[in-house]
């Protein structure tokens, strides 16, 4: 075994090099994906309503949330995998990382719903352990 193999190998010696496959509980995950999809749609709609889309950064974030909502819908209608769900939820980021401007405070509950929906999808359920 080469030096780099030894340095970067993450499996234990008794591991055969295969990653553990986690099978998702689709009866739970599909409604969670729908919740995320709807939360992202609501947030992007509200963002269009409360502020002008003339700002390219604001417009980009609205487009990002709309794209993620579409990704959640496609995943929900297909067969979601753990890797796909994680790829999706790790792209979700809050609108505000600090206190929002006073005229945009209406977005905070919608942002919180999006972030909570993403966190629920990120967390493994007891029956999904490999």
C-alpha positions, 0 to 999 in steps of 0.5 A, a space after each residue: 500500500 502506498 504512502 498516500 493510501 495509508 494517509 488518506 484511507 478512511 476505512 478501518 483495516 477490517 472494512 472492505 472499502 465499501 461505503 455503508 448504504 443507507 436506505 431512506 424511509 421514503 414514506 417519511 422523506 417524500 413529505 419532508 421533501 414536499 415541505 422543503 419544496 413548498 417552503 422554498 417556493 413560499 420564500 422565493 415568492 415572498 422575496 419577490 413581493 417585498 423587494 425589487 428584483 433589480 438587485 442582481 444578488 437578490 434576484 440570484 438568491 430568488 432564482 437559487 431558491 426556485 431551483 432548489 424547490 424544483 430539485 426537491 420536487 424532482 427528487 420527491 417524485 423519483 427515488 431519493 437517495 441519502 447522497 442526493 438529499 444531502 447534496 440538496 440540503 447542503 445547498 440551502 442557505 439562509 437569506 440573512 445571516 444576521 439581523 434582517 433590515 426592518 422592511 424584510 423582517 417578514 421573511 424571517 419566519 419563511 427563512 426559518 421554515 426553510 432551514 428547519 425543513 432542510 435540517 429535518 431532511 439532513 437528520 438520519 431517522 433511527 430506521 435508516 441506519 446502515 
